Protein backbone atom coordinates (compact mmCIF):
# COMPACT_ATOMS: atom_id res chain seq x y z
CA UNK A 1 0.00 0.00 0.00
CA UNK A 2 1.21 3.51 -0.71
CA UNK A 3 2.17 5.99 1.97
CA UNK A 4 2.28 9.77 1.88
CA UNK A 5 5.05 12.28 2.34
CA UNK A 6 5.26 16.06 1.90
CA UNK A 7 1.58 16.77 2.48
CA UNK A 8 -0.56 14.20 0.74
CA UNK A 9 1.87 13.12 -1.96
CA UNK A 10 1.49 9.50 -2.97
CA UNK A 11 4.86 7.85 -2.33
CA UNK A 12 5.05 4.04 -2.41
CA UNK A 13 7.57 2.53 0.03
CA UNK A 14 9.10 0.39 -2.71
CA UNK A 15 10.16 3.42 -4.79
CA UNK A 16 13.67 3.95 -3.31
CA UNK A 17 14.66 0.34 -3.99
CA UNK A 18 13.30 0.45 -7.53
CA UNK A 19 14.98 3.79 -8.21
CA UNK A 20 18.33 2.40 -7.03
CA UNK A 21 17.82 -0.65 -9.26
CA UNK A 22 17.06 1.59 -12.24
CA UNK A 23 20.10 3.78 -11.56
CA UNK A 24 22.37 0.72 -11.35
CA UNK A 25 21.01 -0.81 -14.53
CA UNK A 26 19.37 -3.76 -12.75
CA UNK A 27 15.85 -2.64 -13.67
CA UNK A 28 14.59 -2.45 -17.25
CA UNK A 29 11.69 0.01 -17.67
CA UNK A 30 8.42 -1.40 -18.94
CA UNK A 31 6.77 0.31 -21.90
CA UNK A 32 4.01 2.75 -20.86
CA UNK A 33 0.47 2.10 -22.00
CA UNK A 34 -1.55 4.96 -23.45
CA UNK A 35 -4.31 6.31 -21.21
CA UNK A 36 -6.65 9.28 -20.83
CA UNK A 37 -8.20 10.99 -17.83
CA UNK A 38 -10.75 13.78 -17.60
CA UNK A 39 -11.06 16.67 -15.16
CA UNK A 40 -14.83 17.12 -15.23
CA UNK A 41 -15.82 20.62 -14.10
CA UNK A 42 -19.04 22.33 -13.05
CA UNK A 43 -19.57 25.91 -11.94
CA UNK A 44 -20.43 26.71 -8.33
CA UNK A 45 -20.74 29.91 -6.31
CA UNK A 46 -17.13 29.40 -5.24
CA UNK A 47 -15.85 28.85 -8.76
CA UNK A 48 -15.54 25.64 -10.75
CA UNK A 49 -15.57 22.34 -8.87
CA UNK A 50 -13.90 19.21 -10.19
CA UNK A 51 -15.21 15.66 -9.94
CA UNK A 52 -12.77 13.39 -8.12
CA UNK A 53 -12.88 9.78 -7.03
CA UNK A 54 -10.91 8.01 -4.30
CA UNK A 55 -9.32 4.79 -5.47
CA UNK A 56 -10.00 1.81 -3.22
CA UNK A 57 -7.11 1.07 -0.87
CA UNK A 58 -7.04 -2.47 -2.24
CA UNK A 59 -6.06 -1.22 -5.71
CA UNK A 60 -2.59 -2.26 -6.83
CA UNK A 61 -1.95 1.15 -8.39
CA UNK A 62 -2.36 4.28 -6.24
CA UNK A 63 -4.72 2.72 -3.71
CA UNK A 64 -6.35 5.36 -1.49
CA UNK A 65 -5.34 8.23 -3.76
CA UNK A 66 -7.76 10.81 -5.14
CA UNK A 67 -7.84 10.98 -8.94
CA UNK A 68 -10.05 11.79 -11.91
CA UNK A 69 -12.05 9.35 -14.05
CA UNK A 70 -9.69 7.73 -16.50
CA UNK A 71 -8.14 4.56 -17.84
CA UNK A 72 -6.32 2.84 -20.65
CA UNK A 73 -6.84 3.18 -24.38
CA UNK A 74 -8.81 0.42 -26.09
CA UNK A 75 -7.00 -0.48 -29.35
CA UNK A 76 -10.37 -1.41 -30.89
CA UNK A 77 -11.17 2.30 -31.05
CA UNK A 78 -8.21 3.33 -33.19
CA UNK A 79 -9.36 2.38 -36.67
CA UNK A 80 -13.12 1.94 -36.57
CA UNK A 81 -15.24 4.72 -38.05
CA UNK A 82 -16.62 6.95 -35.30
CA UNK A 83 -19.27 9.64 -35.85
CA UNK A 84 -17.27 12.69 -34.81
CA UNK A 85 -18.07 16.30 -33.93
CA UNK A 86 -15.57 19.05 -33.21
CA UNK A 87 -11.97 19.41 -34.36
CA UNK A 88 -10.87 16.93 -37.01
CA UNK A 89 -8.76 13.86 -36.35
CA UNK A 90 -5.88 15.62 -38.07
CA UNK A 91 -6.23 18.51 -35.61
CA UNK A 92 -6.35 16.14 -32.65
CA UNK A 93 -3.37 14.14 -33.96
CA UNK A 94 -1.31 17.32 -34.12
CA UNK A 95 -2.52 18.49 -30.71
CA UNK A 96 -1.84 15.17 -28.96
CA UNK A 97 1.41 14.43 -30.79
CA UNK A 98 0.26 11.10 -32.25
CA UNK A 99 -1.12 9.76 -35.53
CA UNK A 100 -4.80 9.90 -36.52
CA UNK A 101 -5.59 6.41 -35.25
CA UNK A 102 -3.89 7.14 -31.94
CA UNK A 103 -5.75 10.43 -31.59
CA UNK A 104 -9.11 8.75 -32.14
CA UNK A 105 -8.32 6.04 -29.59
CA UNK A 106 -7.13 8.54 -26.95
CA UNK A 107 -10.16 10.83 -27.33
CA UNK A 108 -12.47 7.81 -27.32
CA UNK A 109 -10.77 6.63 -24.11
CA UNK A 110 -11.34 10.00 -22.46
CA UNK A 111 -15.06 10.01 -23.30
CA UNK A 112 -15.53 6.29 -22.56
CA UNK A 113 -13.82 6.39 -19.17
CA UNK A 114 -15.84 9.42 -18.10
CA UNK A 115 -18.97 7.46 -18.91
CA UNK A 116 -17.75 4.23 -17.31
CA UNK A 117 -16.58 5.80 -14.04
CA UNK A 118 -18.80 8.86 -13.63
CA UNK A 119 -21.90 8.06 -15.73
CA UNK A 120 -21.38 11.21 -17.81
CA UNK A 121 -21.42 10.92 -21.61
CA UNK A 122 -19.89 13.53 -23.90
CA UNK A 123 -21.86 12.47 -26.95
CA UNK A 124 -25.17 13.30 -28.56
CA UNK A 125 -27.62 12.38 -31.33
CA UNK A 126 -26.30 15.25 -33.48
CA UNK A 127 -23.07 17.29 -33.71
CA UNK A 128 -24.66 20.15 -31.76
CA UNK A 129 -26.51 18.05 -29.16
CA UNK A 130 -25.63 16.06 -26.06
CA UNK A 131 -27.57 13.28 -24.38
CA UNK A 132 -29.56 14.02 -21.22
CA UNK A 133 -30.17 11.51 -18.45
CA UNK A 134 -28.08 8.33 -18.84
CA UNK A 135 -29.24 6.49 -15.71
CA UNK A 136 -31.80 4.11 -17.21
CA UNK A 137 -31.45 0.32 -17.13
CA UNK A 138 -30.62 0.13 -20.83
CA UNK A 139 -27.87 2.71 -20.46
CA UNK A 140 -26.50 0.82 -17.48
CA UNK A 141 -26.42 -2.43 -19.45
CA UNK A 142 -24.33 -0.76 -22.15
CA UNK A 143 -22.06 0.87 -19.57
CA UNK A 144 -21.46 -2.52 -17.91
CA UNK A 145 -20.64 -4.04 -21.31
CA UNK A 146 -18.10 -1.27 -21.92
CA UNK A 147 -16.49 -1.84 -18.53
CA UNK A 148 -16.26 -5.58 -19.24
CA UNK A 149 -14.78 -4.79 -22.69
CA UNK A 150 -17.57 -6.84 -24.25
CA UNK A 151 -18.39 -3.75 -26.30
CA UNK A 152 -15.99 -1.25 -27.83
CA UNK A 153 -16.79 2.43 -27.49
CA UNK A 154 -17.06 2.81 -31.28
CA UNK A 155 -19.61 -0.03 -31.33
CA UNK A 156 -21.50 1.59 -28.46
CA UNK A 157 -21.75 4.89 -30.34
CA UNK A 158 -22.88 3.08 -33.50
CA UNK A 159 -25.51 1.07 -31.64
CA UNK A 160 -27.06 4.22 -30.21
CA UNK A 161 -26.55 6.44 -33.26
CA UNK A 162 -24.45 8.89 -31.24
CA UNK A 163 -21.86 11.47 -32.28
CA UNK A 164 -18.73 11.81 -30.13
CA UNK A 165 -18.45 15.47 -29.04
CA UNK A 166 -14.69 16.02 -29.16
CA UNK A 167 -15.38 19.77 -29.04
CA UNK A 168 -16.46 19.35 -25.40
CA UNK A 169 -12.92 18.26 -24.46
CA UNK A 170 -9.78 20.33 -24.02
CA UNK A 171 -6.37 18.65 -23.91
CA UNK A 172 -4.65 19.98 -20.77
CA UNK A 173 -1.39 18.16 -20.02
CA UNK A 174 0.45 14.88 -20.51
CA UNK A 175 2.30 12.85 -17.89
CA UNK A 176 4.26 9.62 -18.25
CA UNK A 177 4.66 7.29 -15.26
CA UNK A 178 8.30 7.20 -14.04
CA UNK A 179 10.53 4.54 -15.56
CA UNK A 180 11.02 2.75 -12.24
CA UNK A 181 7.30 2.01 -11.80
CA UNK A 182 6.09 -1.55 -12.52
CA UNK A 183 2.87 -0.19 -14.10
CA UNK A 184 3.44 2.67 -16.49
CA UNK A 185 1.03 4.92 -18.36
CA UNK A 186 1.41 7.65 -20.95
CA UNK A 187 -1.59 9.73 -19.91
CA UNK A 188 -3.27 12.67 -21.60
CA UNK A 189 -5.29 14.84 -19.19
CA UNK A 190 -8.38 16.59 -20.54
CA UNK A 191 -10.82 19.16 -19.16
CA UNK A 192 -14.56 19.08 -19.83
CA UNK A 193 -17.68 20.73 -18.41
CA UNK A 194 -20.53 18.65 -17.01
CA UNK A 195 -23.24 18.68 -19.73
CA UNK A 196 -26.56 20.22 -18.81
CA UNK A 197 -29.07 17.59 -17.67
CA UNK A 198 -26.45 15.01 -16.73
CA UNK A 199 -25.22 14.18 -13.24
CA UNK A 200 -22.27 12.24 -11.92
CA UNK A 201 -22.43 9.11 -9.84
CA UNK A 202 -19.87 6.67 -8.49
CA UNK A 203 -20.11 4.10 -11.26
CA UNK A 204 -16.55 2.84 -10.81
CA UNK A 205 -15.71 -0.45 -9.14
CA UNK A 206 -12.26 1.03 -8.48
CA UNK A 207 -13.49 3.90 -6.29
CA UNK A 208 -15.00 3.89 -2.80
CA UNK A 209 -16.20 7.50 -2.90
CA UNK A 210 -16.54 10.49 -5.19
CA UNK A 211 -16.66 14.23 -4.48
CA UNK A 212 -17.24 17.53 -6.21
CA UNK A 213 -14.59 19.84 -4.80
CA UNK A 214 -13.00 23.11 -5.85
CA UNK A 215 -9.38 22.78 -6.91
CA UNK A 216 -8.36 25.15 -4.14
CA UNK A 217 -10.11 23.06 -1.50
CA UNK A 218 -8.61 19.85 -2.85
CA UNK A 219 -5.11 21.35 -2.95
CA UNK A 220 -5.57 22.54 0.63
CA UNK A 221 -6.54 19.02 1.70
CA UNK A 222 -3.42 17.69 0.01
CA UNK A 223 -1.19 20.30 1.67
CA UNK A 224 -2.60 19.36 5.08
CA UNK A 225 -1.96 15.67 4.40
CA UNK A 226 -5.70 14.89 4.42
CA UNK A 227 -6.05 13.92 0.74
CA UNK A 228 -3.60 11.52 -0.88
CA UNK A 229 -2.71 12.27 -4.50
CA UNK A 230 -0.21 11.40 -7.20
CA UNK A 231 1.94 14.26 -8.55
CA UNK A 232 -0.07 14.78 -11.78
CA UNK A 233 -3.30 15.14 -9.80
CA UNK A 234 -2.13 17.82 -7.39
CA UNK A 235 -0.20 19.58 -10.17
CA UNK A 236 -3.31 19.89 -12.34
CA UNK A 237 -5.43 20.99 -9.38
CA UNK A 238 -3.01 23.82 -8.69
CA UNK A 239 -3.21 24.84 -12.37
CA UNK A 240 -7.01 24.87 -12.29
CA UNK A 241 -7.15 27.32 -9.36
CA UNK A 242 -6.41 30.14 -11.82
CA UNK A 243 -9.82 29.88 -13.52
CA UNK A 244 -13.09 31.37 -12.34
CA UNK A 245 -15.40 29.23 -14.50
CA UNK A 246 -15.35 25.91 -16.31
CA UNK A 247 -15.57 27.80 -19.62
CA UNK A 248 -12.42 29.77 -18.79
CA UNK A 249 -10.50 26.54 -18.20
CA UNK A 250 -11.77 25.05 -21.47
CA UNK A 251 -10.85 28.23 -23.35
CA UNK A 252 -7.32 28.02 -21.95
CA UNK A 253 -6.77 24.39 -22.96
CA UNK A 254 -5.72 24.83 -26.63
CA UNK A 255 -2.71 26.93 -25.60
CA UNK A 256 -1.49 24.47 -22.96
CA UNK A 257 1.90 22.81 -23.46
CA UNK A 258 1.53 19.06 -23.94
CA UNK A 259 5.24 18.24 -23.67
CA UNK A 260 5.23 15.03 -21.58
CA UNK A 261 6.20 15.32 -17.93
CA UNK A 262 8.47 12.38 -17.05
CA UNK A 263 10.24 12.04 -13.72
CA UNK A 264 14.01 11.65 -13.76
CA UNK A 265 16.12 9.79 -11.21
CA UNK A 266 19.86 10.56 -11.13
CA UNK A 267 22.75 9.93 -8.75
CA UNK A 268 24.21 13.12 -7.29
CA UNK A 269 26.84 13.20 -4.49
CA UNK A 270 25.90 9.82 -3.08
CA UNK A 271 22.15 10.29 -3.22
CA UNK A 272 19.46 9.74 -5.81
CA UNK A 273 17.59 12.89 -6.82
CA UNK A 274 14.05 12.19 -8.03
CA UNK A 275 12.56 15.13 -9.93
CA UNK A 276 9.61 15.98 -12.17
CA UNK A 277 10.69 18.66 -14.69
CA UNK A 278 8.83 21.90 -14.10
CA UNK A 279 7.38 20.70 -10.79
CA UNK A 280 9.96 21.35 -8.09
CA UNK A 281 7.57 20.60 -5.22
CA UNK A 282 7.84 16.87 -5.93
CA UNK A 283 11.66 16.65 -5.86
CA UNK A 284 12.98 13.94 -3.54
CA UNK A 285 16.52 13.30 -2.28
CA UNK A 286 17.03 9.61 -1.61
CA UNK A 287 20.22 8.49 0.16
CA UNK A 288 21.69 5.44 -1.56
CA UNK A 289 20.98 3.40 1.54
CA UNK A 290 18.12 5.22 3.23
CA UNK A 291 14.69 6.78 3.08
CA UNK A 292 13.73 9.78 0.96
CA UNK A 293 13.84 13.31 2.31
N, C-alpha and C positions, 0 to 999 in steps of 0.2 A: 504494500500500500504506500502511496506517496505521503511525504510529509511536507511541511511548509517552512520557509525561511524568508526573512526580509519582507514582513507583512504577510500577505497571503500567497506568496509565490509557490507554485507547485514545484517541488524539488524532490524527486525520487531518491531514496537512500542508495540505490545501486549506481547512480550517476558517476561518482568519483572513480569507482573501480573501472567502469566502462570507458570513461574518458582517459584514464591512464593506459588502458589496453589499446585504445585507438591511437594515442600518442606514441606508443611503443611499436605499433605495427601489428599487434596481436589480434586486433579486431578489424574485420572487413565490413565496411558500411553496407547495409542492405539498400536496395533501390527504393526510393520513395514512390508511393502510389498517389495518383492524382485524386484530389478531393475538393469539395466546395462547402462553404459554410455561409450562413446568412444572418446578418444583424437586422432583425425585423424591428422597425420603429413605429411608434404611434405618438401623436402629440398629446401632451397633458398640460395642465396649468403651470407645471414647473419645468416645461420644456419637453423634448422628446424622451420617451422611455424606450428601453430596449428589452426584447423578450429573451430571457436566459433560462437555461435548464441546469440542474445540478446532476452530474453523472453519478450513478450509483457507486457506492464505495467498493462494491464487488467487481467493478469493471477493471479489466487488465490495464487499460490505458486511461490515465488521468482520473481514476476513481475519486469521487468526492469533489471534483473541481467543477466550477461554474463555467459554462460554455454557451455557444449558440447552436441552433439546429444545424446539422451538417453531417457529411459522410462521404464515402468514396464514390468515384465515378463508375458508372455502369458502362462497360464497353459496348453493350448492345445499343446504346444511344448515340454512337458516334457516326454511323453511316445510314441510319434509317431516315426517311423523309419525315420531317416534323413541321407541322403548320406553325409558322413563325411570325411574330409581330415585333416591331422595333428595329434596332440597328441590324444590318445584314450580318451573315456569318463571316464575311470578309472583314467587316468592321470589328466584330468580336474577336476574330483570330488575331488581328493586329493589336487589339487592346490587351488580350490575355497572353500574347507572346507564344501562340501555338498555331497549328494548322486548323483548317476549317472543321475537320472532323473532331479534333480535340476541343475546339471552342464549343461546338454543339453539345458534346458530352459533358463538358464542365458546366455550362449554363443549365442543361437539363438536370444535372446533379443538384445544383443550387435550388432549383424550383421543386424537384422531387423530394429532397430531404426536408425542405420547409413544410411540405405537405405531410410527409411521413411522420415527422417529429412534433409538428406544431398544429397540424390540421388546417394550415393556410395554403391556398392554391393560387399561384400567380399565373392564371390562365383564364381564358374566357371563350364564349361561343363565337366571338368576332374580334378582329384586331383592336377595336376600341372598347371592348367590354371585358368584364371580369366576373367570374362566378360569384354567387352570393353564399348562402349557407351550404356548408359541405359536411354536415353532421348526420345525414340520413344513413340508414342501414346499407343502402346500395353503395354510397360513397365509402363507407367504412369497409365494405367487402373489397372494393378496389384498392383502398389504402393498405389493407392487410396483405393483399396479393403483391403489391409493390414492395412492401417490407420483406416479404418472403422471397422476393426476386422471381416469383412465378409469372410476373408481368413486367415488361420493360416500360419505362416512362413514355417512350414514343408510342408503344401499343396502347397504353392507357389514354393518351391524348387522342389517338385515332378512334378508339372505341367510343369516346364521348364527344367526338367532333369538336375538340377544343383547340384553341390557338395558344401557344406559349407566348406570354407577354414579356419578352426580354427587355422591353423598354421600362419595365417596372423595377429592374435591377440596376445597381451601379457597382462596378468593380472597384473595390476599396484598397486592398493590399494583398500581398502574397507572402506566405511564410512556408519555409521548408523545415521539417523536423530535423534536429541536429543529427550528425552522422553517427553518433555513438548510441542512438536510441535503437532498440530492437524492432519497433514499429515506426515506420517513417511515412510521412505524408507531405505532398507538395500541394498546399492548400490555398485556394483563392478565396478571399473574404469579400462578400458582397453586402451592400445595404439595400433595403427595400422598405416601403411603407405598408403597414397593414391595410389591405383593401377594405373599402367601405362595405359593411354587411357581414364581413367575416370576423371570427373570433378565434383566439388561440386556445389550445387545450394541451394537456400533457398526454400526447399520443405515443410517446417514445417508451419502449421497454428498457432503454438505457438510462432513463432519468427518474429520480425519485421525487422531484418537485420542480416547478417552474415559477418564474416571477416576471412581472413587468417592473423594471427599476430604471431610474434615470442613470445615465453613465456616471454622473458625479457621485450619486449615492453608492453605486456599485464600486467605484474606485475608492471611495472612503472606507467601505467595508473591507476591501482588500488591504488598504494601508493599515487598518486596525488589526489585521490578521483574522478577521471574522469570515471572510469569503476567500476560498481557495481558488486560484486561477493559474492557468498557463501563461507564459509571457505574451503570446499573441493576443490573448483575450484582454488582459489589463492594458496592453498597449493600444488596442483599438478603442477601448472604453475611454482612455484619456484623450484620444483624438476626437471622439464624438462629443466631448464636453464643449467644444467650440461652437456648436450649432444650436440655434434656438428652436428650430423646427425640423421635422423629418424631411421636408422639401429642401431645406437648406443643405442638409447632408447629402441628399441625392444629387442636388445641383453641383456639389463640390466633387463628386466621385470621378467624373471624366478626367479631371486634372491631376488625380492622385498618381503617385509614382508606384508602379507595380514591380519594380526591381525586387527579386526575392530576398527575403531576410533569412539568412542561414547562420546559425551560431558557429563560432570558431572556437577551437580548443588548442592552445599552444603552450609550450613549456617555456617559462621565463624565470630565471634565477631560482631554480629549484622548486617552482610551483607551477601548477597548470592554471592558466587564465582562461576562463570560459566567458565569452562575450557574444552579444548579439549586435551586429553593426547598426549604429544609429539609435541604440536603446541602452544607454549606459547604466540605467537602473538595475539591469539584470546581470551585470558583470559579477562573476564569482572568482575568487582566488582559492585554489585548491592545493594545499601542500601535497607533495608527492606521496606522503604516507599518512595524511590526516584528513580531517573533515573540512568542508568548504567554509570560507569566511565571507 
